[in-house]
Each structure stands twice: as C-alpha cells, then as structure tokens.
Amino acid sequence: MAPDVLTDTVSAPAGETEHWEATVTDTGAAAARLPEQQTEEPVLDPVHQQILTVAAWLTEAEETGVKLTGAEVARRLGVSPKTGQRRVIDAGLHLTEQRRQQGRALLRSV
C-alpha cells in the first residue's frame, strides 16, 4: 500500500510559499488515544450552582447544630420561599448522594 501524503501550504516571507509534506504509513497497529484532561471546571447552570451553594450551607448548619429552613435559603438567594424549600431538598439529596459515593470509595474488594 502506498503511504498517504498530506500537503499543506504555509505562507513564507516575500509572498513565497513553502510546501510541507507529511507521510502516514499504516502499520496495522491500533494507536491508543488518551482522554483529554479537563483543565477548567464545567460551566454550571444557575440552578445547579444554587444547589451546590445551599449544600455548603447545609453542611455548615449541620456542623453548628442549626436547622437551615427553606425560608432562610430563599432570603439568602433572593428567591421565593417555595423555591428556597426546593433548593434545600435538592441540596440534601445532593449531599446524600455525595456521601454515599464517598462511602463506596472507602470499601475495598478482598
């Protein structure tokens, strides 16, 4: 089989052009690609960001022994009391899931 040839034109000084050629040969071996690492945090929608914020408030409230109400969350976030209560519920579910996953990480198979 003939190798594939890729030609790319690159502009050079004084209006001249240079040609770069690359040859690719098929060896039949599969090349492994490593997944690209994310360098930035994913962009969160405002609702998810509020849930994470309320989750932090709930953790802080648990540590101090204070109950965090939906009305207090609504006041802090500047939303309706019903939305504040939803955020408390969603944040509680988030914390429960997070703790469940952390508990699994501590288990080792023998």
GIFEN-V98028 format. One record per residue. N is the residue number from 0. RES is the residue in three letters. PHI is phi as a letter, one per 30 degrees, with the letter a starting at -180 (NA if undefined). NEAR is the number of other ideal C-beta (glycine too) atoms within 8 Angstrom. D_FIRST is the distance of its C-alpha to the first C-alpha in Angstrom with 2 decimals. Layout:
n->[N,N]
res->[RES,RES]
phi->[PHI,PHI]
near->[NEAR,NEAR]
d_first->[D_FIRST,D_FIRST]
This chain:
n->[0,1,2,3,4,5,6,7,8,9,10,11,12,13,14,15,16,17,18,19,20,21,22,23,24,25,26,27,28,29,30,31,32,33,34,35,36,37,38,39,40,41,42,43,44,45,46,47,48,49,50,51,52,53,54,55,56,57,58,59,60,61,62,63,64,65,66,67,68,69,70,71,72,73,74,75,76,77,78,79,80,81,82,83,84,85,86,87,88,89,90,91,92,93,94,95,96,97,98,99,100,101,102,103,104,105,106,107,108,109]
res->[MET,ALA,PRO,ASP,VAL,LEU,THR,ASP,THR,VAL,SER,ALA,PRO,ALA,GLY,GLU,THR,GLU,HIS,TRP,GLU,ALA,THR,VAL,THR,ASP,THR,GLY,ALA,ALA,ALA,ALA,ARG,LEU,PRO,GLU,GLN,GLN,THR,GLU,GLU,PRO,VAL,LEU,ASP,PRO,VAL,HIS,GLN,GLN,ILE,LEU,THR,VAL,ALA,ALA,TRP,LEU,THR,GLU,ALA,GLU,GLU,THR,GLY,VAL,LYS,LEU,THR,GLY,ALA,GLU,VAL,ALA,ARG,ARG,LEU,GLY,VAL,SER,PRO,LYS,THR,GLY,GLN,ARG,ARG,VAL,ILE,ASP,ALA,GLY,LEU,HIS,LEU,THR,GLU,GLN,ARG,ARG,GLN,GLN,GLY,ARG,ALA,LEU,LEU,ARG,SER,VAL]
phi->[NA,d,d,d,c,c,c,b,c,c,d,c,d,i,i,d,c,c,c,c,b,b,c,b,c,c,c,i,d,d,c,d,c,d,d,d,d,d,c,b,d,d,d,c,d,e,d,d,d,d,d,d,d,d,d,d,d,d,d,d,d,d,d,c,i,c,d,c,c,d,d,d,d,d,d,d,d,i,b,d,e,d,d,e,d,d,d,d,d,d,d,d,d,d,d,d,d,d,d,d,d,d,d,d,d,d,d,b,d,c]
near->[3,3,8,6,7,8,7,7,7,8,5,8,4,4,6,6,8,7,8,7,7,7,8,7,5,6,4,3,4,3,4,4,4,4,4,4,4,6,3,4,5,5,4,8,6,6,6,8,9,11,12,11,9,15,13,8,12,13,9,8,10,7,6,6,4,5,4,10,8,12,9,9,15,16,8,7,12,5,8,6,8,8,10,17,12,9,16,14,8,10,14,10,8,11,11,8,8,9,8,8,8,8,8,7,6,6,6,4,3,2]
d_first->[0.00,3.79,6.49,9.15,12.33,15.70,18.75,22.22,25.47,28.17,31.71,33.29,36.96,38.75,36.51,33.54,30.05,27.40,23.67,21.86,18.12,16.12,12.55,11.14,8.65,8.34,10.32,11.45,14.92,17.14,18.87,22.59,24.44,28.08,30.48,32.01,35.62,38.23,40.16,42.84,45.04,44.29,46.63,49.35,51.30,55.05,56.09,53.81,54.99,58.60,57.94,56.60,59.62,62.05,60.38,61.15,64.71,65.08,64.00,66.51,69.21,68.65,69.03,72.31,73.59,73.87,72.84,70.64,71.58,69.75,72.48,71.90,68.13,68.81,71.13,68.65,65.75,67.94,67.10,69.26,70.77,68.79,65.50,66.69,67.29,63.81,62.30,64.39,63.22,59.54,59.84,61.51,58.69,56.18,58.10,58.41,54.66,53.99,56.49,55.09,51.58,53.04,54.93,51.81,50.17,53.08,52.61,50.56,49.43,50.91]
